[in-house]
Amino acid sequence: MSVTGDKTEVHDEKVLDWARKLIEKSQSERLVVDEVFNSVRRNEIWRGNECLNLLAPEAPTSPLVRELLSSEVGTRAAEGHIGKLERWFAGTQFIDEIEALCIELLKKAFGVSYADHRLVASMIGNMTVYTTLTEPGDSIMSLTQPFGGHSSNRYDGPAGVRGVRVYDIPIDEKELTVDLDAFERVARDIKPRLVSLGASMTLFPLPVKEISEIVTEWNGKVYFDGAHQLGLIGAGLFQDPLNEGADVITGSAGKTFSGPQSGIILWNDPNLTKPLTDTIFPTLAATHQVNRVAALAVAAAEFIAFGEEYMKQIVSNSKALAKALHERGIPVLGSHKGFTETHQVIADVSEFGGGYHIANKLAEANIIVNKNLISKDRPEDWDKPSGIRIGTTEVTRLGMKESEMDVVAEYISGIIKDEKTIDHIKKKVLGLREEFNKIHYCFE
Ligand SMILES: *Cc1c(COP(=O)(O)O)cnc(C)c1O
């Protein structure tokens, strides 16, 4: 019966209680529907128009992408691969067109031979990789959470579900990258079947080439979990994992790539096509939300047209923001290496009360970031980490440039260092958002 102690729900009881009471006292379900719309509207007004959304995994979608997300095709079932014979259901000829356009646009956007569009989340892409490239009992190596590793590639995610043994990739905390000498020693000993690179906290490229060369000795594979960096990779920035030796890339369509939230998987080796796609269907995807696929196709087309300019500005903005915070006395990771090569800035706010405290204080001033473990933290400190993670994807798509990053840094440091009141900064944020409220880098 119990979840932990006397709690029977994992969710916050008070919030569930609010919902239950509201449903009970409503005269009809129609009024409850109004409440759902009200909550959506409140979020839209606040997060959509009044906040500086600096959460690294978020990106605003274009108007055309949003339009397609509510299209009729989202009610259709189209299990299977593209083509009359390959589908479970009849009547899918126009859906075939949508899906074929999506696949070909994804291939073009990333310059790869193969792509799949049916992953409702990047987590499912990672599950696809573990199901296809490992067997239960195999050893794999992945990055730890304090170095930005994601649960997907640890025991509490798809890797754990597949029943593999997870070993840590040794890291060089100062250089914020893999400790290659230590990796070589450990890997030669373990001989991992698969090495997972890529991280949620991500500042600098990782040594994909060097690691691929090492694990090739025993036919090990490398996959790059590019959930965050996907857009940067597509724009030819950051690094080019498939050409550096990775076998597969997975990524989130809704992070830097700025499409509908879901997953993408990319590869070049024709020998992987059947095993990977046989895992996707019928193992991990059935109805795969064709409205989302249509939106993904348009996001890919917009990415081909505007992605390079957009992604370059994202990285320039995060460099400018990092520098501006550093100049105001906020410790920023990677200062000796130019701060960042991605959409992220990581600040160590341990001397100002820690990541949890600072993220909440910033949110009161309408500045949204997340608390984040950094390499000096232990995984069990997840609820009181030293860092905050700041992402520039959304503010860039709203048209902000380097000069606005200086203004944003002024607001953030004003709150962190208690130099300005929350009300004062909140008013400033509202003013800035009034000036920047249109989505850029997309078709009209
Ligand atoms: C966000 C993230 C994921 C999960 O992606 P979803 O699209 O949310 O399923 C997987 N891996 C890494 C490294 C991530 O940062």
The ligand as an SDF file (V2000), in Angstrom:
LIG
                    3D

 15 15  0  0  0  0  0  0  0  0999 V2000
   16.9220   15.1040  -21.7020 C   0  0  0  0  0  0  0  0  0  0  0  0
   17.8230   13.9300  -21.8470 C   0  0  0  0  0  0  0  0  0  0  0  0
   17.3080   12.6770  -22.1990 C   0  0  0  0  0  0  0  0  0  0  0  0
   15.8320   12.4090  -22.2770 C   0  0  0  0  0  0  0  0  0  0  0  0
   15.2780   13.0220  -23.3720 O   0  0  0  0  0  0  0  0  0  0  0  0
   13.6780   13.0840  -23.5560 P   0  0  0  0  0  0  0  0  0  0  0  0
   13.5230   13.6150  -24.9300 O   0  0  0  0  0  0  0  0  0  0  0  0
   13.1980   14.0080  -22.4970 O   0  0  0  0  0  0  0  0  0  0  0  0
   13.1500   11.7150  -23.4160 O   0  0  0  0  0  0  0  0  0  0  0  0
   18.1990   11.6490  -22.4430 C   0  0  0  0  0  0  0  0  0  0  0  0
   19.5240   11.8360  -22.3290 N   0  0  0  0  0  0  0  0  0  0  0  0
   20.0620   13.0120  -21.9780 C   0  0  0  0  0  0  0  0  0  0  0  0
   21.5500   13.1490  -21.8910 C   0  0  0  0  0  0  0  0  0  0  0  0
   19.2150   14.1100  -21.7110 C   0  0  0  0  0  0  0  0  0  0  0  0
   19.7460   15.2710  -21.3530 O   0  0  0  0  0  0  0  0  0  0  0  0
  1  2  1  0
  2  3  1  0
  2 14  2  0
  3  4  1  0
  3 10  2  0
  4  5  1  0
  5  6  1  0
  6  7  2  0
  6  8  1  0
  6  9  1  0
 10 11  1  0
 11 12  2  0
 12 13  1  0
 12 14  1  0
 14 15  1  0
M  END
$$$$
